[in-house]
Amino acid sequence: MQPGDIPTASVSDLPADGLVLLDVREQDEWDAGHAPGAVHIPLGELPARTDELAQLPDDKPLHVVCRTGGRSARATAWLNASGWDAVNVAGGMKSWETEGRPVVGEHDGPPEVL
């Protein structure tokens, strides 16, 4: 699959409700700030943790996000090659934050996108 062949959606095109979102950033990035309701599986752990994805709704595409879109593009390509219906989120969590979408953190203090 070539980079231009990866299904991609901008944050502004994502539904406000019912979004199935997979965050493939590292643990420290997740802890600092992530989308509410997202599932966290770091990119390097994805092949070993696909059983967790099987528990997600399969009637909607799995939107994949990272910081700016590079890691999530690789994850999306791999997931689609493995039979999933995955879509890369262009611009990642940086665009998510810029678009004014909610961000929550796993620590005291305001959440931030790393």
C-alpha positions, 0 to 999 in steps of 0.5 A: 500500500502506497502512502497515497492509498491510505484512507485518511480523514481530517479531524473536521470531518470526524463525527462528534459522537460514536467515533471509534478512535485508536491512539497509537502514541507512546504512554507518556504522550497518552498520559499527557493528553488524549481524546476522551473515549479513545483506545490506547495501543502504542504502535509497537505493541499493535500486532500483539494486541489486536485481540483488544481491537476485536472488542471494538464496534465493527460497524464503523471504521477504526480511526487511528491517531498519533501526534501528527499523522505519521505513526497512525498512517503506518498503523492504518496501512498495517491494520487495513492489510490485516483486514480491519477497516481503518482510517488515518486521522490527518494531522493527529492529536495536534489537529484534534487540539487545534480543532477544539476537540476535547483532550483529557490527561492521566495526571494532575494539571491541564492536559496537553498534546505532546 
